[in-house]
């Protein structure tokens, strides 16, 4: 009887920890894991108390400070890079996801393909930039970048300003995953 109680307690604790850690990597509306859109830069030490925060400060040529904040897991794994806004109370504008454990509520992340994006999300727009294609979603703050090298040869070169979803191969891999809170 005591062994069963101990086993049940251990199982409950394990399930709680597993469920809790999974939500630490979900990208939802106004949230990336433990980080909320409402968090100020000053709150990062509290939000990522068990992780390492590395702040980069570089001066641009015009003299304004550009700060990037990198978040690393305790073991050294790069989780994300944060770019703050320049408001009087700085908050996060852009998040670049490095850890493939981060996924949208619908399960799309860095290890996904374009097929996963279009099957699980509604695409708002596709923007062609120099060497990449950026896919913005209607139902999420997350957006994805796919390298033009993943596209058919006729779309890889030149100034293709309009690329449609049907032109992107299902197997195209995600290059970058970002979240914009601008």
ABEGO torsion letter per residue (X at the ends): XAAAAAAAAAAAAAAAAAAAAAAAABBBBGBBEABBAABBAAAAAAAAAABBBBBBBBBBAAGBBBBBBBBBBAAGBBABBBBBBABABBBBABBBBABAABBBAAGBBAABBAAAAAAABBBABBBBBAABBBBBBAABABBBBBBAAABBAAAABEBBABBBAAABBAABBBABBBBBAX
